[in-house]
Amino acid sequence: MSDYQEEQPLREEIDALAGPAVLAFGTNWCGYCRVADRFVEPALADHPEVPLLQVEDGRGRRLGRSFRVKLWPTLIFLRDGTEVARVVRPASRAPLDAALARLLTPSPDDGASAIDVE
């Protein structure tokens, strides 16, 4: 999976996304990102309707800073451009499945705040 794109979309483009999406921050050379791939790939493969945007992060990268990314990989689960869940350095598939469930199952209180899934 480690195919993080150098080209950065604008935050406005991310905020304007319609429907569910996963925004992943990391780098192609990041060891943590490569380890997480073994969990991220199968979790997302079970949900082909959810687009994955992989963005290379690092010094001077504004998009990652706008999402307060500090560790790689960080996966932001978005519904209609709004963060509903976040998973940082997944060490198993469970937090990814929980975040996907939250993303794909709207509840009446959604939009109040995002959750960190550990």
C-alpha positions as a printed Julia matrix, in Angstrom:
118×3 Matrix{Float64}:
   0.0    0.0    0.0
   2.79   2.47   0.79
   2.2    4.75  -2.16
   2.06   8.15  -0.52
   1.72  10.94  -3.07
   4.02  13.96  -2.91
   1.41  16.26  -4.43
  -0.66  17.8   -1.66
  -4.37  18.43  -2.14
  -5.62  21.67  -0.64
  -7.42  21.52   2.7
 -10.43  23.08   0.98
 -10.54  20.1   -1.42
 -10.51  17.67   1.5
 -13.2   19.62   3.35
 -15.38  19.52   0.21
 -15.24  15.72  -0.19
 -18.64  14.06  -0.41
 -19.3   10.75   1.3
 -16.81   8.56   3.15
 -13.06   8.73   2.58
  -9.83   7.85   4.37
  -6.94  10.29   4.34
  -3.64   8.59   5.21
  -0.51  10.53   6.15
   2.94   8.95   6.03
   5.87   8.38   3.69
   6.9    5.57   1.37
  10.11   4.99   3.36
   8.48   4.96   6.83
   8.95   1.65   8.64
   5.86   2.18  10.79
   3.82   2.81   7.63
   5.04  -0.41   6.05
   4.22  -2.43   9.18
   0.74  -0.88   9.34
   0.11  -1.8    5.69
  -0.53  -5.42   6.7
  -3.59  -4.23   8.65
  -4.69  -1.26   6.57
  -4.79  -3.02   3.2
  -7.2   -5.84   4.16
  -9.41  -3.52   6.23
  -9.86  -1.12   3.32
 -10.14  -3.95   0.78
 -13.33  -5.0    2.57
 -14.75  -1.53   1.84
 -14.0   -0.69  -1.81
 -16.62   2.08  -1.67
 -14.33   4.08   0.63
 -11.66   5.97  -1.31
  -8.15   6.14   0.14
  -6.07   9.29  -0.3
  -2.44   8.73   0.67
  -0.53  11.95   1.25
   3.19  12.19   1.91
   3.74  14.1    5.1
   6.74  15.87   6.55
   8.36  19.2    7.23
   6.67  22.05   5.4
   3.62  19.97   4.47
   0.61  22.11   5.33
  -2.12  19.52   4.96
  -0.68  17.27   7.66
  -0.24  20.24   9.97
  -3.85  21.31   9.41
  -4.9   17.88  10.74
  -2.36  18.05  13.62
  -0.53  14.93  12.39
   2.44  14.09  14.6
   3.09  10.38  13.97
   3.03   8.19  10.89
   0.94   6.62   9.7
  -2.08   8.63  10.74
  -5.36   7.71   9.1
  -8.18  10.24   9.19
 -11.65   8.84   8.52
 -13.81  11.52   6.88
 -17.5   11.75   6.14
 -18.43  14.67   3.89
 -15.08  16.28   4.66
 -15.52  16.07   8.44
 -13.31  13.89  10.62
 -15.28  11.16  12.41
 -12.39   8.96  13.56
  -8.59   8.8   13.59
  -6.19   5.87  13.88
  -2.5    6.44  14.58
   0.08   3.67  14.05
  -2.33   0.75  14.02
  -0.8   -2.38  15.52
  -3.78  -4.58  14.59
  -6.81  -4.48  12.35
  -9.28  -3.89  15.22
  -8.95  -0.08  15.46
  -9.28   0.23  11.68
 -12.45  -1.87  11.66
 -13.86   0.24  14.51
 -13.07   3.47  12.65
 -14.59   2.12   9.42
 -17.72   1.08  11.31
 -18.05   4.58  12.74
 -17.43   6.07   9.3
 -20.02   3.91   7.56
 -22.69   3.92  10.29
 -23.87   7.48  10.87
 -25.34   8.16  14.29
 -27.46  11.09  15.49
 -24.55  12.61  17.43
 -22.07  12.5   14.53
 -20.47  15.78  13.78
 -20.17  16.61  17.47
 -16.56  15.43  17.64
 -14.18  12.93  16.16
 -12.94   9.97  18.15
  -9.5    8.47  18.38
  -9.67   4.74  17.89
  -6.82   2.93  19.63
